[in-house]
Amino acid sequence: MYNNIIRILKNNAIYIILYNIVCLIKLIYSFYYTHEPAFYSTIRVLALFIYGILSYYAIKEKLVAKVIMAIIILFTGLGCLFLIIVTNTQQPILRILILFLGILFTIGGINILYSLKKKNKFN
């Protein structure tokens, strides 16, 4: 069982797909629960479209798309971890969720960059 978990965590496509799912959830949340102008929702739709195209090419092992997605995922994870340190929210479930996503995305970004170095594609 432990080996299966390690094998799943080493799969780069898991992090890329999970990142797109989180972006989709943020988009749906922005449509229904926030009172932002429509401009911000349009930007989120375009960003999700661009992330989808980048994800497709990153999963197909294209170097530039994989590096861009790795950097985006890594900075998203670090941003979540920084958000936990800076903000003082009173909702412990939200803090745990953001901490979990921050750790997962940070590990995912490092894992993707490390896999590029391991394959001698990125020195």
C-alpha positions as CSV (number, residue, x, y, z in Angstrom):
1,M,0.0,0.0,0.0
2,Y,2.8,2.4,0.9
3,N,4.5,1.7,-2.5
4,N,1.2,2.5,-4.3
5,I,0.9,5.9,-2.6
6,I,4.5,6.7,-3.5
7,R,3.9,5.7,-7.1
8,I,0.8,7.9,-7.3
9,L,2.7,10.9,-5.7
10,K,5.5,10.5,-8.3
11,N,3.0,10.7,-11.2
12,N,3.3,14.3,-12.5
13,A,-0.1,14.2,-14.2
14,I,-1.9,13.9,-10.9
15,Y,-0.6,17.3,-9.8
16,I,-1.4,18.9,-13.1
17,I,-4.9,17.6,-13.2
18,L,-5.5,18.4,-9.5
19,Y,-4.4,22.0,-10.2
20,N,-6.9,22.3,-13.0
21,I,-9.6,20.9,-10.8
22,V,-8.8,23.5,-8.1
23,C,-8.9,26.3,-10.7
24,L,-12.3,25.0,-11.9
25,I,-13.6,25.0,-8.4
26,K,-12.4,28.6,-7.9
27,L,-14.1,29.6,-11.1
28,I,-17.4,28.0,-10.1
29,Y,-17.1,29.6,-6.7
30,S,-16.5,33.0,-8.3
31,F,-19.6,32.7,-10.4
32,Y,-22.0,31.8,-7.6
33,Y,-20.7,33.2,-4.3
34,T,-18.7,36.3,-4.9
35,H,-19.9,39.7,-6.1
36,E,-17.0,40.5,-8.4
37,P,-17.5,42.2,-11.7
38,A,-17.9,40.0,-14.7
39,F,-14.4,41.0,-15.9
40,Y,-12.7,38.9,-13.2
41,S,-14.8,35.8,-14.1
42,T,-13.9,36.3,-17.7
43,I,-10.2,36.4,-16.8
44,R,-10.6,33.2,-14.7
45,V,-12.3,31.4,-17.7
46,L,-9.4,32.4,-20.0
47,A,-6.9,31.3,-17.4
48,L,-8.6,28.0,-17.1
49,F,-8.6,27.6,-20.8
50,I,-4.8,28.4,-21.0
51,Y,-4.1,26.1,-18.1
52,G,-6.0,23.3,-19.9
53,I,-3.9,23.8,-23.0
54,L,-0.7,23.9,-21.0
55,S,-1.7,20.9,-19.1
56,Y,-2.4,18.9,-22.2
57,Y,1.0,19.6,-23.6
58,A,2.7,19.0,-20.2
59,I,1.1,15.6,-19.9
60,K,2.3,14.9,-23.4
61,E,5.9,15.6,-22.1
62,K,6.5,18.8,-24.0
63,L,9.4,20.6,-22.2
64,V,8.3,24.2,-22.2
65,A,4.7,23.5,-21.1
66,K,6.0,21.1,-18.4
67,V,8.4,23.8,-17.0
68,I,5.7,26.5,-17.1
69,M,3.2,24.3,-15.3
70,A,5.8,23.2,-12.8
71,I,6.6,26.8,-11.9
72,I,2.9,27.8,-11.7
73,I,2.1,24.8,-9.4
74,L,5.2,25.5,-7.3
75,F,4.3,29.2,-6.8
76,T,0.7,28.3,-6.1
77,G,1.8,25.9,-3.4
78,L,4.2,28.4,-1.9
79,G,1.5,31.1,-2.0
80,C,-0.9,28.9,-0.1
81,L,1.8,28.2,2.5
82,F,2.5,31.9,2.8
83,L,-1.2,32.6,3.1
84,I,-1.4,30.3,6.1
85,I,1.4,32.2,7.8
86,V,0.2,35.7,7.0
87,T,-3.6,35.4,7.5
88,N,-5.4,34.7,10.7
89,T,-8.6,33.1,9.8
90,Q,-10.9,31.7,12.4
91,Q,-12.0,28.7,10.3
92,P,-9.8,25.7,11.1
93,I,-11.1,23.5,8.3
94,L,-10.2,26.2,5.7
95,R,-6.7,26.6,7.2
96,I,-6.2,22.8,7.0
97,L,-7.4,22.7,3.4
98,I,-5.2,25.5,2.3
99,L,-2.2,24.0,4.2
100,F,-2.9,20.6,2.5
101,L,-3.1,22.2,-0.9
102,G,0.0,24.3,-0.3
103,I,2.1,21.2,0.7
104,L,0.7,19.1,-2.1
105,F,1.3,21.8,-4.8
106,T,4.8,22.6,-3.5
107,I,5.7,18.9,-3.5
108,G,4.1,18.6,-7.0
109,G,6.0,21.5,-8.5
110,I,9.3,20.3,-7.0
111,N,8.5,16.7,-8.2
112,I,7.9,17.9,-11.8
113,L,11.1,20.0,-11.9
114,Y,13.0,17.1,-10.4
115,S,11.7,14.7,-13.0
116,L,12.9,17.0,-15.7
117,K,16.4,17.1,-14.2
118,K,16.3,13.4,-13.8
119,K,15.6,12.8,-17.5
120,N,18.4,15.3,-18.4
121,K,15.9,17.6,-20.2
122,F,16.5,20.5,-17.8
123,N,20.0,21.3,-16.5
